[in-house]
Amino acid sequence: DHGITLFDTADVYGGSNSEVFLGKALGSKRSDIMIATKFGMAMGQDAL
């Protein structure tokens, strides 16, 4: 409603539920917005 069309999120935001929260908040306006997301991978000896 205020012209914001880009949302930047990540899988670890909101207790790993950010995409769910964002989807519910956007409702029927999903086709009007762009979502940027990212993910990471643990690094180091004990990562895998």
N, CA, C, O and CB atoms as a CASP TS submission, in Angstrom:
PFRMAT TS
TARGET T0000
AUTHOR 0000-0000-0000
METHOD Language model
MODEL 1
PARENT N/A
ATOM      1  N   ASP     1       0.810  -1.202   0.000  1.00  0.00           N
ATOM      2  CA  ASP     1       0.000   0.000   0.000  1.00  0.00           C
ATOM      3  C   ASP     1       0.853   1.266   0.000  1.00  0.00           C
ATOM      4  O   ASP     1       0.387   2.326  -0.416  1.00  0.00           O
ATOM      5  CB  ASP     1      -0.921  -0.001   1.195  1.00  0.00           C
ATOM      6  N   HIS     2       2.098   1.162   0.463  1.00  0.00           N
ATOM      7  CA  HIS     2       2.977   2.327   0.552  1.00  0.00           C
ATOM      8  C   HIS     2       4.079   2.307  -0.496  1.00  0.00           C
ATOM      9  O   HIS     2       5.037   3.074  -0.395  1.00  0.00           O
ATOM     10  CB  HIS     2       3.590   2.405   1.926  1.00  0.00           C
ATOM     11  N   GLY     3       3.961   1.446  -1.499  1.00  0.00           N
ATOM     12  CA  GLY     3       4.920   1.416  -2.586  1.00  0.00           C
ATOM     13  C   GLY     3       6.127   0.529  -2.378  1.00  0.00           C
ATOM     14  O   GLY     3       7.012   0.493  -3.233  1.00  0.00           O
ATOM     15  N   ILE     4       6.189  -0.182  -1.277  1.00  0.00           N
ATOM     16  CA  ILE     4       7.314  -1.084  -1.037  1.00  0.00           C
ATOM     17  C   ILE     4       7.080  -2.356  -1.840  1.00  0.00           C
ATOM     18  O   ILE     4       6.052  -3.015  -1.683  1.00  0.00           O
ATOM     19  CB  ILE     4       7.479  -1.401   0.490  1.00  0.00           C
ATOM     20  N   THR     5       8.038  -2.701  -2.704  1.00  0.00           N
ATOM     21  CA  THR     5       7.859  -3.876  -3.556  1.00  0.00           C
ATOM     22  C   THR     5       8.987  -4.893  -3.432  1.00  0.00           C
ATOM     23  O   THR     5       8.913  -5.956  -4.049  1.00  0.00           O
ATOM     24  CB  THR     5       7.737  -3.446  -4.986  1.00  0.00           C
ATOM     25  N   LEU     6      10.032  -4.601  -2.654  1.00  0.00           N
ATOM     26  CA  LEU     6      11.148  -5.527  -2.486  1.00  0.00           C
ATOM     27  C   LEU     6      11.307  -5.876  -1.012  1.00  0.00           C
ATOM     28  O   LEU     6      11.406  -4.992  -0.160  1.00  0.00           O
ATOM     29  CB  LEU     6      12.459  -4.921  -3.046  1.00  0.00           C
ATOM     30  N   PHE     7      11.329  -7.163  -0.723  1.00  0.00           N
ATOM     31  CA  PHE     7      11.535  -7.647   0.633  1.00  0.00           C
ATOM     32  C   PHE     7      12.760  -8.549   0.624  1.00  0.00           C
ATOM     33  O   PHE     7      12.851  -9.474  -0.185  1.00  0.00           O
ATOM     34  CB  PHE     7      10.274  -8.402   1.170  1.00  0.00           C
ATOM     35  N   ASP     8      13.701  -8.282   1.521  1.00  0.00           N
ATOM     36  CA  ASP     8      14.931  -9.062   1.632  1.00  0.00           C
ATOM     37  C   ASP     8      14.833  -9.912   2.894  1.00  0.00           C
ATOM     38  O   ASP     8      14.637  -9.377   3.985  1.00  0.00           O
ATOM     39  CB  ASP     8      16.201  -8.134   1.667  1.00  0.00           C
ATOM     40  N   THR     9      14.964 -11.214   2.759  1.00  0.00           N
ATOM     41  CA  THR     9      14.812 -12.116   3.891  1.00  0.00           C
ATOM     42  C   THR     9      15.837 -13.239   3.802  1.00  0.00           C
ATOM     43  O   THR     9      16.634 -13.283   2.865  1.00  0.00           O
ATOM     44  CB  THR     9      13.383 -12.688   3.944  1.00  0.00           C
ATOM     45  N   ALA    10      15.817 -14.129   4.754  1.00  0.00           N
ATOM     46  CA  ALA    10      16.702 -15.303   4.745  1.00  0.00           C
ATOM     47  C   ALA    10      16.033 -16.425   5.523  1.00  0.00           C
ATOM     48  O   ALA    10      15.148 -16.184   6.344  1.00  0.00           O
ATOM     49  CB  ALA    10      18.104 -14.965   5.355  1.00  0.00           C
ATOM     50  N   ASP    11      16.458 -17.638   5.264  1.00  0.00           N
ATOM     51  CA  ASP    11      15.824 -18.782   5.918  1.00  0.00           C
ATOM     52  C   ASP    11      16.027 -18.795   7.428  1.00  0.00           C
ATOM     53  O   ASP    11      15.246 -19.429   8.138  1.00  0.00           O
ATOM     54  CB  ASP    11      16.357 -20.061   5.333  1.00  0.00           C
ATOM     55  N   VAL    12      17.038 -18.122   7.937  1.00  0.00           N
ATOM     56  CA  VAL    12      17.299 -18.124   9.374  1.00  0.00           C
ATOM     57  C   VAL    12      16.588 -17.003  10.131  1.00  0.00           C
ATOM     58  O   VAL    12      16.615 -16.991  11.362  1.00  0.00           O
ATOM     59  CB  VAL    12      18.770 -18.020   9.612  1.00  0.00           C
ATOM     60  N   TYR    13      15.963 -16.076   9.440  1.00  0.00           N
ATOM     61  CA  TYR    13      15.233 -14.998  10.112  1.00  0.00           C
ATOM     62  C   TYR    13      13.918 -15.540  10.662  1.00  0.00           C
ATOM     63  O   TYR    13      13.321 -16.438  10.068  1.00  0.00           O
ATOM     64  CB  TYR    13      14.972 -13.812   9.140  1.00  0.00           C
ATOM     65  N   GLY    14      13.471 -15.010  11.771  1.00  0.00           N
ATOM     66  CA  GLY    14      12.175 -15.394  12.328  1.00  0.00           C
ATOM     67  C   GLY    14      12.098 -16.853  12.725  1.00  0.00           C
ATOM     68  O   GLY    14      11.067 -17.496  12.531  1.00  0.00           O
ATOM     69  N   GLY    15      13.178 -17.381  13.278  1.00  0.00           N
ATOM     70  CA  GLY    15      13.168 -18.779  13.680  1.00  0.00           C
ATOM     71  C   GLY    15      12.971 -19.727  12.515  1.00  0.00           C
ATOM     72  O   GLY    15      12.320 -20.763  12.649  1.00  0.00           O
ATOM     73  N   SER    16      13.532 -19.373  11.380  1.00  0.00           N
ATOM     74  CA  SER    16      13.429 -20.147  10.126  1.00  0.00           C
ATOM     75  C   SER    16      12.031 -20.138   9.526  1.00  0.00           C
ATOM     76  O   SER    16      11.690 -21.011   8.728  1.00  0.00           O
ATOM     77  CB  SER    16      13.849 -21.576  10.370  1.00  0.00           C
ATOM     78  N   ASN    17      11.226 -19.161   9.903  1.00  0.00           N
ATOM     79  CA  ASN    17       9.862 -19.061   9.382  1.00  0.00           C
ATOM     80  C   ASN    17       9.606 -17.765   8.632  1.00  0.00           C
ATOM     81  O   ASN    17       8.449 -17.427   8.379  1.00  0.00           O
ATOM     82  CB  ASN    17       8.875 -19.188  10.507  1.00  0.00           C
ATOM     83  N   SER    18      10.643 -17.032   8.273  1.00  0.00           N
ATOM     84  CA  SER    18      10.435 -15.715   7.670  1.00  0.00           C
ATOM     85  C   SER    18       9.637 -15.785   6.378  1.00  0.00           C
ATOM     86  O   SER    18       8.799 -14.918   6.130  1.00  0.00           O
ATOM     87  CB  SER    18      11.765 -15.054   7.404  1.00  0.00           C
ATOM     88  N   GLU    19       9.880 -16.805   5.541  1.00  0.00           N
ATOM     89  CA  GLU    19       9.140 -16.913   4.287  1.00  0.00           C
ATOM     90  C   GLU    19       7.662 -17.179   4.543  1.00  0.00           C
ATOM     91  O   GLU    19       6.804 -16.670   3.822  1.00  0.00           O
ATOM     92  CB  GLU    19       9.730 -18.020   3.415  1.00  0.00           C
ATOM     93  N   VAL    20       7.361 -17.975   5.567  1.00  0.00           N
ATOM     94  CA  VAL    20       5.964 -18.255   5.929  1.00  0.00           C
ATOM     95  C   VAL    20       5.288 -16.975   6.401  1.00  0.00           C
ATOM     96  O   VAL    20       4.184 -16.655   5.960  1.00  0.00           O
ATOM     97  CB  VAL    20       5.883 -19.348   7.031  1.00  0.00           C
ATOM     98  N   PHE    21       5.946 -16.242   7.297  1.00  0.00           N
ATOM     99  CA  PHE    21       5.387 -14.988   7.803  1.00  0.00           C
ATOM    100  C   PHE    21       5.156 -13.991   6.671  1.00  0.00           C
ATOM    101  O   PHE    21       4.107 -13.349   6.604  1.00  0.00           O
ATOM    102  CB  PHE    21       6.316 -14.378   8.859  1.00  0.00           C
ATOM    103  N   LEU    22       6.131 -13.867   5.793  1.00  0.00           N
ATOM    104  CA  LEU    22       6.029 -12.919   4.688  1.00  0.00           C
ATOM    105  C   LEU    22       4.903 -13.309   3.740  1.00  0.00           C
ATOM    106  O   LEU    22       4.140 -12.447   3.304  1.00  0.00           O
ATOM    107  CB  LEU    22       7.355 -12.838   3.927  1.00  0.00           C
ATOM    108  N   GLY    23       4.789 -14.583   3.417  1.00  0.00           N
ATOM    109  CA  GLY    23       3.716 -15.051   2.545  1.00  0.00           C
ATOM    110  C   GLY    23       2.345 -14.757   3.112  1.00  0.00           C
ATOM    111  O   GLY    23       1.449 -14.333   2.382  1.00  0.00           O
ATOM    112  N   LYS    24       2.168 -14.975   4.407  1.00  0.00           N
ATOM    113  CA  LYS    24       0.877 -14.692   5.049  1.00  0.00           C
ATOM    114  C   LYS    24       0.593 -13.196   5.057  1.00  0.00           C
ATOM    115  O   LYS    24      -0.542 -12.777   4.831  1.00  0.00           O
ATOM    116  CB  LYS    24       0.857 -15.241   6.489  1.00  0.00           C
ATOM    117  N   ALA    25       1.614 -12.391   5.316  1.00  0.00           N
ATOM    118  CA  ALA    25       1.426 -10.939   5.372  1.00  0.00           C
ATOM    119  C   ALA    25       1.083 -10.353   4.005  1.00  0.00           C
ATOM    120  O   ALA    25       0.297  -9.411   3.913  1.00  0.00           O
ATOM    121  CB  ALA    25       2.681 -10.270   5.918  1.00  0.00           C
ATOM    122  N   LEU    26       1.665 -10.903   2.951  1.00  0.00           N
ATOM    123  CA  LEU    26       1.441 -10.360   1.609  1.00  0.00           C
ATOM    124  C   LEU    26       0.103 -10.781   1.023  1.00  0.00           C
ATOM    125  O   LEU    26      -0.489 -10.036   0.242  1.00  0.00           O
ATOM    126  CB  LEU    26       2.552 -10.795   0.685  1.00  0.00           C
ATOM    127  N   GLY    27      -0.374 -11.940   1.379  1.00  0.00           N
ATOM    128  CA  GLY    27      -1.665 -12.402   0.889  1.00  0.00           C
ATOM    129  C   GLY    27      -1.759 -12.382  -0.622  1.00  0.00           C
ATOM    130  O   GLY    27      -0.927 -12.977  -1.308  1.00  0.00           O
ATOM    131  N   SER    28      -2.761 -11.706  -1.142  1.00  0.00           N
ATOM    132  CA  SER    28      -3.027 -11.691  -2.588  1.00  0.00           C
ATOM    133  C   SER    28      -2.113 -10.754  -3.362  1.00  0.00           C
ATOM    134  O   SER    28      -2.190 -10.717  -4.590  1.00  0.00           O
ATOM    135  CB  SER    28      -4.455 -11.300  -2.837  1.00  0.00           C
ATOM    136  N   LYS    29      -1.253  -9.996  -2.693  1.00  0.00           N
ATOM    137  CA  LYS    29      -0.376  -9.036  -3.376  1.00  0.00           C
ATOM    138  C   LYS    29       0.940  -9.665  -3.821  1.00  0.00           C
ATOM    139  O   LYS    29       1.849  -8.945  -4.235  1.00  0.00           O
ATOM    140  CB  LYS    29      -0.091  -7.854  -2.467  1.00  0.00           C
ATOM    141  N   ARG    30       1.064 -10.978  -3.747  1.00  0.00           N
ATOM    142  CA  ARG    30       2.327 -11.656  -4.054  1.00  0.00           C
ATOM    143  C   ARG    30       2.830 -11.367  -5.457  1.00  0.00           C
ATOM    144  O   ARG    30       4.040 -11.270  -5.663  1.00  0.00           O
ATOM    145  CB  ARG    30       2.167 -13.139  -3.882  1.00  0.00           C
ATOM    146  N   SER    31       1.952 -11.230  -6.410  1.00  0.00           N
ATOM    147  CA  SER    31       2.394 -11.000  -7.790  1.00  0.00           C
ATOM    148  C   SER    31       2.939  -9.588  -8.000  1.00  0.00           C
ATOM    149  O   SER    31       3.554  -9.312  -9.030  1.00  0.00           O
ATOM    150  CB  SER    31       1.244 -11.248  -8.752  1.00  0.00           C
ATOM    151  N   ASP    32       2.723  -8.698  -7.043  1.00  0.00           N
ATOM    152  CA  ASP    32       3.160  -7.309  -7.168  1.00  0.00           C
ATOM    153  C   ASP    32       4.508  -7.039  -6.506  1.00  0.00           C
ATOM    154  O   ASP    32       4.999  -5.912  -6.571  1.00  0.00           O
ATOM    155  CB  ASP    32       2.124  -6.400  -6.573  1.00  0.00           C
ATOM    156  N   ILE    33       5.114  -8.029  -5.879  1.00  0.00           N
ATOM    157  CA  ILE    33       6.338  -7.790  -5.121  1.00  0.00           C
ATOM    158  C   ILE    33       7.468  -8.709  -5.573  1.00  0.00           C
ATOM    159  O   ILE    33       7.259  -9.660  -6.326  1.00  0.00           O
ATOM    160  CB  ILE    33       6.078  -7.978  -3.634  1.00  0.00           C
ATOM    161  N   MET    34       8.675  -8.398  -5.091  1.00  0.00           N
ATOM    162  CA  MET    34       9.853  -9.220  -5.354  1.00  0.00           C
ATOM    163  C   MET    34      10.469  -9.581  -4.003  1.00  0.00           C
ATOM    164  O   MET    34      10.586  -8.736  -3.116  1.00  0.00           O
ATOM    165  CB  MET    34      10.891  -8.471  -6.281  1.00  0.00           C
ATOM    166  N   ILE    35      10.856 -10.838  -3.863  1.00  0.00           N
ATOM    167  CA  ILE    35      11.486 -11.295  -2.630  1.00  0.00           C
ATOM    168  C   ILE    35      12.920 -11.701  -2.939  1.00  0.00           C
ATOM    169  O   ILE    35      13.172 -12.509  -3.832  1.00  0.00           O
ATOM    170  CB  ILE    35      10.695 -12.479  -1.997  1.00  0.00           C
ATOM    171  N   ALA    36      13.856 -11.130  -2.188  1.00  0.00           N
ATOM    172  CA  ALA    36      15.263 -11.524  -2.273  1.00  0.00           C
ATOM    173  C   ALA    36      15.549 -12.374  -1.046  1.00  0.00           C
ATOM    174  O   ALA    36      15.243 -11.964   0.074  1.00  0.00           O
ATOM    175  CB  ALA    36      16.233 -10.267  -2.354  1.00  0.00           C
ATOM    176  N   THR    37      16.121 -13.529  -1.237  1.00  0.00           N
ATOM    177  CA  THR    37      16.426 -14.398  -0.110  1.00  0.00           C
ATOM    178  C   THR    37      17.842 -14.937  -0.246  1.00  0.00           C
ATOM    179  O   THR    37      18.455 -14.842  -1.309  1.00  0.00           O
ATOM    180  CB  THR    37      15.412 -15.553  -0.018  1.00  0.00           C
ATOM    181  N   LYS    38      18.336 -15.486   0.806  1.00  0.00           N
ATOM    182  CA  LYS    38      19.691 -16.020   0.804  1.00  0.00           C
ATOM    183  C   LYS    38      19.755 -17.194   1.767  1.00  0.00           C
ATOM    184  O   LYS    38      18.861 -17.386   2.591  1.00  0.00           O
ATOM    185  CB  LYS    38      20.726 -14.929   1.190  1.00  0.00           C
ATOM    186  N   PHE    39      20.802 -17.962   1.655  1.00  0.00           N
ATOM    187  CA  PHE    39      21.007 -19.075   2.572  1.00  0.00           C
ATOM    188  C   PHE    39      22.497 -19.225   2.813  1.00  0.00           C
ATOM    189  O   PHE    39      23.315 -18.680   2.072  1.00  0.00           O
ATOM    190  CB  PHE    39      20.393 -20.394   2.014  1.00  0.00           C
ATOM    191  N   GLY    40      22.835 -19.950   3.830  1.00  0.00           N
ATOM    192  CA  GLY    40      24.240 -20.150   4.136  1.00  0.00           C
ATOM    193  C   GLY    40      24.506 -21.597   4.483  1.00  0.00           C
ATOM    194  O   GLY    40      23.590 -22.406   4.635  1.00  0.00           O
ATOM    195  N   MET    41      25.765 -21.896   4.601  1.00  0.00           N
ATOM    196  CA  MET    41      26.165 -23.244   4.963  1.00  0.00           C
ATOM    197  C   MET    41      27.245 -23.139   6.029  1.00  0.00           C
ATOM    198  O   MET    41      28.164 -22.328   5.922  1.00  0.00           O
ATOM    199  CB  MET    41      26.667 -24.047   3.718  1.00  0.00           C
ATOM    200  N   ALA    42      27.125 -23.958   7.043  1.00  0.00           N
ATOM    201  CA  ALA    42      28.132 -23.961   8.099  1.00  0.00           C
ATOM    202  C   ALA    42      29.484 -24.355   7.518  1.00  0.00           C
ATOM    203  O   ALA    42      29.576 -25.253   6.682  1.00  0.00           O
ATOM    204  CB  ALA    42      27.730 -24.922   9.243  1.00  0.00           C
ATOM    205  N   MET    43      30.508 -23.686   7.963  1.00  0.00           N
ATOM    206  CA  MET    43      31.860 -23.951   7.473  1.00  0.00           C
ATOM    207  C   MET    43      32.703 -24.479   8.629  1.00  0.00           C
ATOM    208  O   MET    43      32.395 -24.224   9.793  1.00  0.00           O
ATOM    209  CB  MET    43      32.501 -22.665   6.855  1.00  0.00           C
ATOM    210  N   GLY    44      33.733 -25.192   8.321  1.00  0.00           N
ATOM    211  CA  GLY    44      34.654 -25.658   9.345  1.00  0.00           C
ATOM    212  C   GLY    44      34.667 -27.162   9.483  1.00  0.00           C
ATOM    213  O   GLY    44      33.945 -27.867   8.778  1.00  0.00           O
ATOM    214  N   GLN    45      35.480 -27.646  10.382  1.00  0.00           N
ATOM    215  CA  GLN    45      35.716 -29.073  10.558  1.00  0.00           C
ATOM    216  C   GLN    45      34.456 -29.841  10.951  1.00  0.00           C
ATOM    217  O   GLN    45      34.255 -30.959  10.475  1.00  0.00           O
ATOM    218  CB  GLN    45      36.780 -29.286  11.599  1.00  0.00           C
ATOM    219  N   ASP    46      33.608 -29.280  11.799  1.00  0.00           N
ATOM    220  CA  ASP    46      32.416 -29.976  12.288  1.00  0.00           C
ATOM    221  C   ASP    46      31.156 -29.624  11.512  1.00  0.00           C
ATOM    222  O   ASP    46      30.056 -29.948  11.963  1.00  0.00           O
ATOM    223  CB  ASP    46      32.205 -29.664  13.740  1.00  0.00           C
ATOM    224  N   ALA    47      31.278 -28.982  10.379  1.00  0.00           N
ATOM    225  CA  ALA    47      30.115 -28.491   9.635  1.00  0.00           C
ATOM    226  C   ALA    47      29.246 -29.603   9.084  1.00  0.00           C
ATOM    227  O   ALA    47      28.022 -29.477   9.093  1.00  0.00           O
ATOM    228  CB  ALA    47      30.563 -27.614   8.508  1.00  0.00           C
ATOM    229  N   LEU    48      29.824 -30.668   8.613  1.00  0.00           N
ATOM    230  CA  LEU    48      29.028 -31.730   8.008  1.00  0.00           C
ATOM    231  C   LEU    48      28.870 -32.813   8.983  1.00  0.00           C
ATOM    232  O   LEU    48      28.230 -33.822   8.688  1.00  0.00           O
ATOM    233  CB  LEU    48      29.647 -32.257   6.732  1.00  0.00           C
TER
END
